[in-house]
Amino acid sequence: MAEEIGPYPLLKDRHREIRDNLPQNLSLRIHRALSWLNCAEQKEDNDSKFIFLWISFNAAYAHEILNRWEFNERQVLSNFLQILLDADDEKALYNIVWNEFSNSIRLLINNQYVYQQFWDFQNEKITEEEWQILFQNSKDASNRAMGHMDTEKVLAIVFERLYTLRNQLIHGGATWNSAINRDQIRDGTKFMNQIVPAIISIMLNKKPKLIGSPCYPVVQ
């Protein structure tokens, strides 16, 4: 059986073709994001794939380093997603959310293991009643966004959930290739494996005007 080839080679070729005509900051974001996408495509386990796909995603949008998913980080992501959606004439992100992953997204939204306040309760930061109320409110808001087919809001909610998963892995809060709670790793990796190349493709072909400079500029 022939080895499956991911989207990296085509995206990299496209970047080589047009990078001299791209704004420097945008080209740097794309270059970095592609490098991590390439790394992700070479990994065989979902834990590694997810981590490197997240780094690729982060390279594409981030311009401020924050340790928690706070308001400023949410706003940065919300702005980024809206810019991409406005530029996405071919509805690639819309199709990923509503045609390819709508069922997986609903499962993710209802998965307590990727809801940060569940872990806050486990660590005795809040009460059981508090986290359950917050979780129900979050699910209700998510279902409203799904009902209104609000792509930007749904994507923001999904990334917020996946940020909790990212923290579990990056901060050593999970065992590599563990048999426990694999659904969110599997589904999260599949989602990121589709959404990250789509984001890079929009950045390459539509040249959206992104806000802010990339983290850690190149210093000669």
N, C-alpha and C positions, 0 to 999 in steps of 0.2 A: 504494500500500500504506500502510495506517495505521501511524503510528509506534508501536512497542511501548512500553507504559507499564510502568515498574517498580513495585515494591511501596511505594516511598516515599510517594506521596500518601495511600494508605489508612492507612499506619502513622502519618503525621503527623496525619491527621484524628482517629485514635484517641487520639493523645497529647493533642491539644487538648481532647478530650472529658473525659479523666480526670486531666489533670495536676494539678488542684487537690487531688485526693484521693491523690496519690502522695507518698511520702516525698521530701523535697527533694533528697537526694543521688541517689536513683534517677531522679527526673525530670530532673535535670541530666545524668546519664549518657545517658539516652535522647535528650534534646534535642540534645546534642553528636553522638551517634552518628547520629541522623537527618540532621543537617546535612551530614555527610560522605557518608552514603549518597546523599543528593540530588546532591551533587557528582559522585560516582562514576557515577550513572545518566546524567549529562549528557555523559560522556566517551565517545569512540568508539574509542579505542585501548586495548588490554589493559594496557599498562604503566601508564597513568594510572588506569584503572579499579582495577587491583590496589592501587596505592598508596593511593587514597582509600578503598577498601573496608577496607584494613588500618587506616587511621586511624580509621574508623568502629568497627571491632572493638576497637581499643585504647581508644577513648573509652568503650566499653561496660564494659570489665572492669578496666582498669589503675588501680592506686592507688599505684604506685611506679615511678619511672623508673630503669631499669637499661639499661646499654649492651650487655650480652650476655645470651644465653639461659642464665642461671645458675640455681642451685637455687631461689633465692627467687622468681624470675620463673616458673619451672616450677610451683612450689607455688601461687602466686597464680592461675595459669591453671587448674591442676588443681582447686582449690577452686571457682573460678568455674564451670567446666564441670559439676562434680558438682552444684552448686546448681541450675544450669539443667536438668540431666537429671532431677533429683528433681522439679522443677516442671513438666516437659514432659509433661503428661497425654496430649497428642495425639500424642506420639512423633514430633514434627517432626524433631528432630535425628537420632533413630534411623533414620528413613526416608531422610534425606539421606545418611547414611553407608552404610547397607546396601542400599537400593533404588535410589538414584540415582547414587552415586559410588563404589561398592565397587571397580569395575575401575580407575577413575582413581586411587583411593587406592593401590591395589597398584602401579600404574605409578609414582606419585610416591615411594613408599617405596623403590623399586628404582632411582630416578634419582640418580646420584652427584652431579649438578650442584646439587642442593638439600640435600646432606649437607655440613655445615660442615667436617668433618674432611678431606674431599676437598680443599677449598680450603686447609686448614692444611698439607696435604702439598704442594700446588702452591706455597705460600709458604715451604716448607722449614722448617716448624715441627715436623713429625713425619715419620717415614719412610714410604715406600710400604707396607711391610709393616704398620706400625701402623695406618694409615688403613684398609687393606683388612680387617684383623681387626676394627676397630671398626665398620666398615660392615656386615660380615657379622653381627656380634653384634646390631647395631641391626635389621637385616632379620629376623633370627631372632626377636627380641623382638616386632617388629611383626607377624610372621606368627602368633605365638602369640596376640597380642591379637586379631587378625582371626579366628583359629580359635575363640576363646572368645567372639567377638562382644562384646568389651569396648568399648563405645562411648566411654566417657570416655578410656580409654587410647589408642584409635585416634585420636580427635580431638586429643589432646595431641601425639601423634607427628606428625600431619599439620601442626598449627600450628608445631611445631618445625622441620619441613622448610620450611614457607612462610616462617618467620622468616628463614632463610638467603636465600631469594629476595627477601624484603623488604629485607634488608641490601644485596644486590647492587644493587637499584634505588636505594634511598635514598642510599647512599654512592657513587653514580656508578660502580659496578662493572659496568655494562652500558650498551650503546648503545640509545637510545630507538628502538623499533620495529625492532630488529635482526632479521635473518633467521636468526641463530644461536640455537640452543637455545630455540626458541619453545614447545616442548611444555609445559614447566613453567609458563610464563607463561599460556598458553591455559587449561590445566587448573586452575591455581591461581586464575585469575580466575573461571572458571565455578563453582568450589567456593565461593569467597568470596561470589560474587553470590547464592548460595542460602543459605549458612549465616548470613551477617550479618543479613539481614532476619528470618530465623527466630529468631535470638538476641534481636533487638530486640522481636519480637512476643511472645516468652515474657516478657521483662522488662515489657512493657506490660500483658499480660493476666494474668500470674500473680504479679506484684509480689514476686519472690524477695528474700529478705533477704540482700543482698550485704555482704561484709566490707570494711571500710575506706571512706574517703572518696575521691571522684574526685580525680585529679591537678589541681593548679592551681584551687582554688576560686574562685568569682566574687567579686571585690572591687569594691565600689561606689566 
